[in-house]
């Protein structure tokens, strides 16, 4: 048995758009997440097709003529069942719980001056319920759920006016919960603005021939909004702690060929460090600036922008970690990752969606990030999805227990290496709608939800074997 550091917070996580449902209740507006369809004919290992939003698919979603189901409108009814779910968190003896605030509940169109009080009441009740049960709320302000109106009317994050709208939203919730929430994540997986432009930036994949260039302008505006949020938040409560959040895909070189090792290093600079650099060093790295210049992208970064970024960096590095990959010389022989394709690693097992399981990779990444930035880390998402069905009223998910146990062990090893780590929130508390494919059959939860990908089912909750295992870990602090 291995002891877990007593200072490491243990918990679970979800997002509003994947769990809440109630998409048209109490004045809520339409979000971009709710326009992502479920395609039952999709190859399970293909995460790119439905991740992309085209003009045609958007029009189909807006018409919603019954051809497709849009599961994030339904969620898993966390909106109505939050008390039951918080009790399950409390019974599991979790220290913390990460969720997000749906922008469209508070500002239905995104550009209003005054918030929707009915929307705020839901989060008042949710956060009060968490605090009452001695569960630390970890709040993501924007988790892939910006108001669709901000896309239709303003063009998404490529328009700098969204900085004003977003910071009005952020200020509203930070002011309201200044005495109840300490940990804030302004943007979930901020690098999705480049890899998944609809979810991350509200851009259509076919709206411009140079969508990468356009996404860089959008990302710069998001970075500025992130820094502005830190600035406003510290004025509201100097004890607030702000976290960056990057989707990390640790990659190895397939061989020790120096050219391939160099290629891998540049891959990690591009996909991981370039985002953390802005939010923790307060400036774009020379690597990033050279790359922008190479592709003739001029972000027109003003002196005011530079000052804002430099003076308002994040307090801790938050990130998601599910798998690792391989950089190889040849295209092909790839597997799907969380946000991008990657080479197969013959030393690792993968689940049915092609996600390669690599606990030691998490320890490697934690050491690299801490060495580079010297700030505490927070693993905000880590988990594994499987297609599961109740058998005799139970789910014996030993594979999930093994996954979590091995990753927690490597987190503890990293702490013993000298890495500061605030916490770990497993993805996810209960089965929720998949972000990438909008299916229900890719089940990550420690709690089974009786619902299929078409929204059918009782939505009743049944704790899995992993729930009881994690409860014992939280009580004993041993793995």
Secondary structure as UniProt FT lines:
FT   TURN            6..7
FT   STRAND          9..13
FT   HELIX           16..19
FT   TURN            23..24
FT   TURN            26..27
FT   HELIX           32..35
FT   TURN            40..41
FT   TURN            44..45
FT   HELIX           48..51
FT   HELIX           55..63
FT   HELIX           71..73
FT   TURN            74..76
FT   HELIX           78..91
FT   TURN            92..93
FT   STRAND          96..100
FT   HELIX           103..106
FT   TURN            108..109
FT   HELIX           117..132
FT   TURN            133..134
FT   STRAND          136..142
FT   HELIX           148..154
FT   HELIX           156..158
FT   HELIX           161..176
FT   TURN            177..180
FT   STRAND          183..187
FT   TURN            190..191
FT   HELIX           192..195
FT   HELIX           197..201
FT   TURN            205..206
FT   TURN            209..210
FT   HELIX           211..236
FT   TURN            238..239
FT   STRAND          241..253
FT   HELIX           258..268
FT   HELIX           269..273
FT   HELIX           274..276
FT   HELIX           277..281
FT   HELIX           286..294
FT   TURN            295..296
FT   HELIX           303..311
FT   STRAND          316..327
FT   STRAND          334..336
FT   STRAND          341..343
FT   TURN            346..347
FT   TURN            352..353
FT   HELIX           359..373
FT   STRAND          377..381
FT   TURN            392..393
FT   HELIX           398..417
FT   STRAND          421..427
FT   TURN            435..437
FT   STRAND          447..449
FT   TURN            453..454
FT   STRAND          461..463
FT   HELIX           465..476
//
